[in-house]
Amino acid sequence: MKVSIVDLGTVAPGTSESDALADSLAVTRHAEQFGFHRVWFAEHHLSRSGASHHPELLIAAAAAQTSSIRLGSGAVLMNHYSPFKVAELFQQLEAMAPGRVDLGMGRATAGPVIDLALQQDRRSRLQLDHQQQVLETLSWLYGTFPEDHAFAGNPLMPTVPHVPQTWLLGSSPNGSNLAAGLGIGYTFAGFINPPGAAPSLRHYRESFRPQGFGLESPRAILAVNVSVGETVADGERLVGSAKGFYARLGRMGGGATVPSADEAAGELTPAQQAEPTSITDGQWPRFVAGGPEDVRVTLEQMVEASGADELMIQDLIADPADRMRSHELLADMFALTPSPRTSSST
């Protein structure tokens, strides 16, 4: 089982965004050392909880500090950008880190202020066709525009032999339909829509059709929020930061920050503290937490039910040291091993 990480640039209490970005790079180096397959960086704008606003910047920085781990976006929000800009940008990253770059594509609204601020033409309401945005990006990368298309005959970087791996990120059946129809990889955000994860990933696998965009067979990732402690009690304490953040988000909106585990313990209601962190009565949790054995059992059940090829771990553990220890425990429970190239360089 391949295991990966999506990093949010979590800003620990009492620290700055500069500290959080340094932590993100440290987490990436640590992930490579412990055998994780890839690290993706999020795109969140005007966020007080996370410093990862532009994933491509962290990809470039992380590529210079690592040698083998794959690096990518989780995700570029395509509704805000030109497909050409995205394709050329990630092809340049591929030139800088050959064979290690992933282009994860998604869409999201970040509220009226950010949506308008990122829009070039503000005279009318922006209406984009997400499928067309993704298809045009793929066409630039793979040079598949029809001969009579205005963009045909303009290869991005002819001397760069390979293109980034391409992924669609989603949390609904619509995403699984699009990824399967385009024949690209699909990542489902199980921490956003736990009940939809298994059916969507199974549907993607069953509906997948190759279209010449780098894949002959389906490639599926299940993304899950996970906090692993040395013991069950320790894991339940650590996941308090995630529960506390979502509780704050409900009260404060975009101004919410991630609380420490101790702060969360004083803010959460008994019902919030008791929210399940394992599969209960057949229902998947928003957060998976506990000791190594409990977490392993839950994640294996999720993988079996969804048919995922890979797990991607998201967390909101406030303390960077606790976060990296959680990753170490995950690496141990899945017997991850770093690539020989990594081992020889450390």
Summary of the structure (lengths in Angstrom):
residues: 346
radius of gyration: 19.7
end to end distance: 23.6
largest distance: 63.6
contacts: 1170
relative contact order: 0.15
helix: 45%
strand: 16%
